[in-house]
Amino acid sequence: GIESIENENGISVYPNPTIECLDVFLRIASNTNSNAILKIFNSVGQQISLQNIKLTIGVNNINLATPKSAGVYFLNLVSGTESKNVKLVVTE
């Protein structure tokens, strides 16, 4: 399943806060590769982005463009029956 790299959420984002782009790091420890869905929600719960990703065993790095407007957002990663969330702050 999805394991923590640097925090209890299982997802590490850098930089956070961010301005233009964001790297999402996550570790997959299971013996099988998996597909996942990475969603970004705004502060009122509207989904603004959806990306299907292929995760491999070990550390995965996903480079994302950040939302255009400054504010607080939430990343949601779903893989199988697991779901992990992390707060993201976008500045101008």
Backbone as a chain_set.jsonl record, in Angstrom:
{"seq": "GIESIENENGISVYPNPTIECLDVFLRIASNTNSNAILKIFNSVGQQISLQNIKLTIGVNNINLATPKSAGVYFLNLVSGTESKNVKLVVTE", "coords": {"N": [[0.798, -1.191, 0.0], [0.216, 2.374, 0.173], [2.765, 4.136, 1.649], [4.147, 6.242, 4.248], [6.383, 8.883, 3.481], [7.549, 11.274, 4.487], [5.684, 12.26, 6.233], [2.702, 11.658, 8.222], [0.593, 11.396, 6.474], [1.268, 9.983, 4.195], [1.863, 11.113, 1.805], [4.182, 13.27, 0.406], [4.739, 16.625, -0.255], [6.394, 19.079, -2.221], [7.561, 22.241, -3.265], [5.825, 23.485, -0.368], [4.27, 26.029, 1.124], [3.577, 26.784, -2.394], [4.268, 28.191, -5.686], [4.224, 27.892, -8.604], [4.716, 25.2, -9.518], [4.654, 21.78, -8.378], [6.007, 19.063, -6.62], [5.048, 15.815, -6.022], [5.639, 13.283, -3.809], [5.59, 9.829, -3.197], [5.623, 6.674, -1.523], [5.553, 3.339, -2.551], [5.041, 0.254, -1.235], [4.092, -2.277, -1.607], [4.096, -5.462, -3.304], [3.227, -5.269, -5.879], [2.679, -3.325, -8.807], [0.612, -0.402, -9.147], [-2.392, 1.346, -10.093], [-3.451, 4.719, -9.709], [-5.481, 7.485, -8.636], [-5.159, 10.904, -8.729], [-6.431, 13.689, -7.279], [-7.297, 17.163, -7.186], [-8.708, 19.446, -5.004], [-10.532, 22.48, -4.395], [-10.884, 24.964, -1.751], [-13.585, 24.923, -1.136], [-14.432, 22.447, -1.743], [-14.756, 21.739, -4.428], [-13.857, 19.772, -7.176], [-10.98, 20.326, -9.026], [-9.036, 19.253, -10.563], [-7.981, 16.205, -12.073], [-6.071, 13.333, -12.279], [-4.927, 10.394, -13.716], [-2.647, 8.02, -12.617], [0.23, 5.898, -12.859], [1.613, 3.88, -10.509], [4.698, 2.713, -9.254], [6.658, 0.201, -7.579], [8.451, 1.409, -4.796], [9.8, 4.769, -4.51], [7.763, 7.237, -5.864], [7.624, 10.008, -8.032], [5.71, 12.719, -8.824], [5.16, 15.336, -10.941], [3.398, 18.287, -10.758], [1.412, 20.897, -12.188], [0.47, 23.797, -10.487], [-2.725, 25.0, -9.206], [-4.185, 27.922, -10.771], [-5.022, 30.116, -9.213], [-4.26, 31.776, -6.141], [-4.464, 30.231, -2.931], [-5.967, 27.826, -0.648], [-5.713, 24.387, -1.12], [-6.56, 20.898, -1.628], [-4.976, 17.845, -1.949], [-5.848, 14.674, -3.106], [-5.202, 11.317, -3.044], [-6.011, 8.278, -4.42], [-5.705, 4.867, -4.255], [-6.519, 1.737, -5.02], [-8.082, 0.474, -2.216], [-7.183, 2.403, -0.554], [-6.898, 5.774, 0.6], [-5.369, 8.89, 0.579], [-4.706, 12.138, 1.892], [-3.596, 15.542, 1.527], [-2.876, 18.853, 2.522], [-2.5, 21.763, 0.538], [-0.902, 24.808, -0.14], [-1.178, 27.535, -2.224], [0.573, 30.289, -3.348], [0.873, 33.719, -4.514]], "CA": [[0.0, 0.0, 0.0], [0.879, 3.675, 0.203], [3.432, 4.371, 2.93], [4.614, 7.598, 4.491], [7.771, 9.226, 3.214], [7.98, 12.281, 5.448], [4.624, 12.631, 7.172], [1.723, 10.616, 8.497], [-0.399, 11.312, 5.416], [1.7, 9.1, 3.132], [2.193, 11.921, 0.639], [5.051, 14.394, 0.695], [4.7, 17.607, -1.34], [7.456, 20.074, -2.132], [7.488, 23.022, -2.027], [4.487, 23.767, 0.152], [3.503, 26.605, 0.007], [4.183, 26.787, -3.715], [3.803, 29.248, -6.587], [3.917, 27.454, -9.962], [4.695, 23.756, -9.713], [4.674, 21.016, -7.148], [6.407, 17.666, -6.728], [4.381, 14.924, -5.078], [6.416, 12.065, -3.616], [4.965, 8.809, -2.378], [6.309, 5.39, -1.54], [4.726, 2.15, -2.708], [5.793, -0.839, -0.639], [3.532, -3.584, -1.952], [4.838, -6.196, -4.324], [2.634, -5.094, -7.195], [2.467, -1.956, -9.279], [-0.809, -0.092, -9.052], [-2.89, 2.584, -10.673], [-4.007, 5.613, -8.705], [-6.112, 8.714, -9.122], [-4.758, 12.069, -7.949], [-7.399, 14.765, -7.479], [-7.075, 18.411, -6.453], [-9.956, 20.122, -4.651], [-10.364, 23.815, -3.821], [-11.264, 25.055, -0.341], [-15.019, 24.683, -0.953], [-14.702, 21.063, -2.087], [-14.937, 21.503, -5.857], [-12.721, 19.125, -7.821], [-10.472, 21.166, -10.108], [-8.073, 18.507, -11.363], [-7.977, 14.756, -11.914], [-4.995, 12.735, -13.066], [-4.683, 8.97, -13.519], [-1.207, 7.796, -12.577], [0.72, 4.536, -12.657], [2.58, 3.859, -9.428], [5.591, 1.569, -9.242], [7.229, -0.094, -6.267], [9.488, 2.369, -4.423], [9.387, 6.17, -4.435], [7.207, 7.811, -7.089], [7.65, 11.471, -8.073], [4.747, 13.242, -9.786], [5.277, 16.785, -11.058], [2.093, 18.865, -11.089], [1.221, 22.343, -12.264], [-0.434, 24.19, -9.411], [-3.882, 25.796, -9.639], [-3.834, 29.291, -11.181], [-5.35, 31.102, -8.187], [-3.718, 31.567, -4.797], [-5.452, 29.741, -1.976], [-5.751, 26.535, -0.011], [-6.22, 23.273, -1.914], [-6.36, 19.599, -1.015], [-4.64, 16.751, -2.85], [-6.411, 13.394, -2.679], [-4.666, 10.204, -3.813], [-6.749, 7.047, -4.177], [-5.108, 3.686, -4.873], [-7.238, 0.578, -4.481], [-8.981, 0.835, -1.118], [-6.53, 3.418, 0.277], [-7.052, 7.169, 0.215], [-4.517, 9.771, 1.367], [-4.958, 13.551, 1.625], [-2.63, 16.508, 2.018], [-3.228, 20.257, 2.298], [-1.57, 22.471, -0.326], [-1.101, 26.25, -0.164], [-0.645, 28.193, -3.423], [0.739, 31.725, -3.161], [1.079, 34.461, -5.774]], "C": [[0.842, 1.256, 0.0], [1.488, 3.88, 1.582], [3.888, 5.815, 3.028], [6.067, 7.751, 4.077], [8.258, 10.178, 4.288], [6.898, 12.668, 6.446], [3.603, 11.524, 7.292], [0.687, 10.466, 7.402], [-0.005, 10.372, 4.287], [2.035, 9.818, 1.848], [3.095, 13.051, 1.107], [5.002, 15.338, -0.5], [5.783, 18.652, -1.114], [7.407, 20.951, -3.368], [6.039, 23.247, -1.617], [4.629, 24.752, 1.3], [4.309, 26.652, -1.291], [3.615, 27.927, -4.552], [3.359, 28.667, -7.929], [3.831, 25.947, -10.149], [4.95, 23.057, -8.39], [5.153, 19.607, -7.464], [5.704, 16.887, -5.634], [5.204, 13.645, -5.013], [5.595, 11.084, -2.795], [5.682, 7.489, -2.57], [5.29, 4.256, -1.631], [5.549, 0.96, -2.23], [5.281, -2.213, -1.046], [4.321, -4.212, -3.097], [4.263, -6.059, -5.724], [2.535, -3.611, -7.541], [0.972, -1.681, -9.235], [-1.127, 1.2, -9.783], [-3.486, 3.413, -9.548], [-4.649, 6.798, -9.399], [-5.699, 9.829, -8.172], [-5.709, 13.211, -8.296], [-6.963, 15.978, -6.679], [-8.439, 19.064, -6.256], [-9.641, 21.516, -4.13], [-10.926, 23.824, -2.407], [-12.76, 24.862, -0.095], [-15.42, 23.284, -1.441], [-14.944, 20.758, -3.546], [-13.681, 20.857, -6.43], [-12.271, 19.978, -8.988], [-9.462, 20.443, -10.994], [-8.206, 17.02, -11.06], [-6.902, 14.194, -12.822], [-4.887, 11.258, -12.707], [-3.183, 8.745, -13.582], [-0.913, 6.326, -12.349], [1.809, 4.605, -11.605], [3.416, 2.59, -9.512], [6.126, 1.363, -7.831], [8.383, 0.861, -6.001], [8.924, 3.772, -4.381], [8.94, 6.647, -5.81], [7.221, 9.324, -6.97], [6.713, 11.926, -9.183], [4.862, 14.756, -9.783], [3.949, 17.334, -11.537], [2.189, 20.372, -11.268], [0.221, 22.706, -11.174], [-1.638, 24.934, -9.983], [-3.464, 27.248, -9.892], [-4.037, 30.332, -10.081], [-4.701, 30.745, -6.856], [-4.825, 31.073, -3.882], [-5.039, 28.418, -1.377], [-6.434, 25.458, -0.849], [-5.931, 21.972, -1.173], [-6.082, 18.573, -2.1], [-5.232, 15.478, -2.263], [-5.867, 12.327, -3.612], [-5.428, 8.944, -3.425], [-6.072, 5.932, -4.966], [-5.744, 2.463, -4.238], [-8.22, 1.029, -3.42], [-8.394, 1.917, -0.224], [-6.75, 4.812, -0.299], [-6.2, 8.021, 1.144], [-4.771, 11.208, 0.935], [-3.836, 14.409, 2.175], [-3.089, 17.912, 1.631], [-2.116, 20.927, 1.494], [-1.908, 23.957, -0.295], [-0.41, 26.809, -1.404], [-0.609, 29.686, -3.158], [0.953, 32.399, -4.509], [2.51, 34.883, -5.914]], "O": [[2.061, 1.192, -0.159], [0.779, 3.803, 2.585], [4.0, 6.518, 2.024], [6.883, 6.856, 4.297], [9.273, 9.918, 4.934], [7.193, 13.353, 7.425], [3.642, 10.553, 6.535], [-0.047, 9.478, 7.403], [-0.861, 9.993, 3.489], [2.455, 9.181, 0.883], [2.797, 13.715, 2.101], [5.2, 14.907, -1.636], [6.057, 19.057, 0.016], [7.218, 20.419, -4.462], [5.136, 23.198, -2.453], [5.075, 24.353, 2.376], [5.538, 26.573, -1.29], [2.617, 28.548, -4.184], [2.233, 28.918, -8.358], [2.957, 25.466, -10.87], [5.401, 23.664, -7.418], [4.747, 19.023, -8.468], [5.76, 17.255, -4.46], [5.44, 12.998, -6.033], [4.974, 11.468, -1.804], [6.266, 7.218, -3.62], [4.305, 4.218, -0.894], [6.628, 0.69, -2.758], [5.972, -3.212, -0.847], [5.113, -3.546, -3.764], [4.768, -6.677, -6.661], [2.332, -2.764, -6.67], [0.161, -2.606, -9.28], [-0.253, 2.025, -10.05], [-3.968, 2.871, -8.554], [-4.401, 7.076, -10.572], [-5.867, 9.715, -6.958], [-5.789, 13.645, -9.445], [-6.339, 15.847, -5.626], [-9.218, 19.217, -7.197], [-8.606, 21.724, -3.496], [-11.396, 22.795, -1.92], [-13.166, 24.655, 1.049], [-16.608, 22.975, -1.539], [-15.303, 19.63, -3.885], [-12.571, 21.337, -6.199], [-13.077, 20.324, -9.852], [-9.077, 20.951, -12.047], [-8.504, 16.628, -9.932], [-6.831, 14.541, -14.001], [-4.768, 10.907, -11.532], [-2.519, 9.226, -14.501], [-1.696, 5.604, -11.731], [2.809, 5.3, -11.78], [2.894, 1.516, -9.809], [6.048, 2.261, -6.993], [9.206, 1.099, -6.885], [7.716, 3.957, -4.235], [9.654, 6.48, -6.799], [6.87, 9.869, -5.923], [6.897, 11.564, -10.345], [4.684, 15.393, -8.745], [3.428, 16.922, -12.574], [2.959, 21.04, -10.579], [-0.763, 21.995, -10.966], [-1.587, 25.438, -11.105], [-2.505, 27.738, -9.296], [-3.306, 31.32, -10.021], [-4.603, 29.574, -6.489], [-5.986, 31.451, -4.038], [-3.918, 27.948, -1.569], [-7.593, 25.604, -1.239], [-5.157, 21.946, -0.217], [-6.85, 18.44, -3.053], [-5.128, 15.235, -1.06], [-6.041, 12.411, -4.828], [-5.486, 8.583, -2.25], [-5.889, 6.032, -6.179], [-5.534, 2.186, -3.057], [-9.087, 1.863, -3.679], [-9.021, 2.315, 0.757], [-6.784, 5.005, -1.515], [-6.295, 7.892, 2.364], [-5.021, 11.473, -0.241], [-3.199, 14.054, 3.166], [-3.625, 18.123, 0.542], [-0.934, 20.688, 1.739], [-3.076, 24.328, -0.413], [0.784, 26.592, -1.614], [-1.62, 30.286, -2.793], [1.185, 31.733, -5.519], [2.872, 35.516, -6.906]]}, "num_chains": 1, "name": "protein.A"}
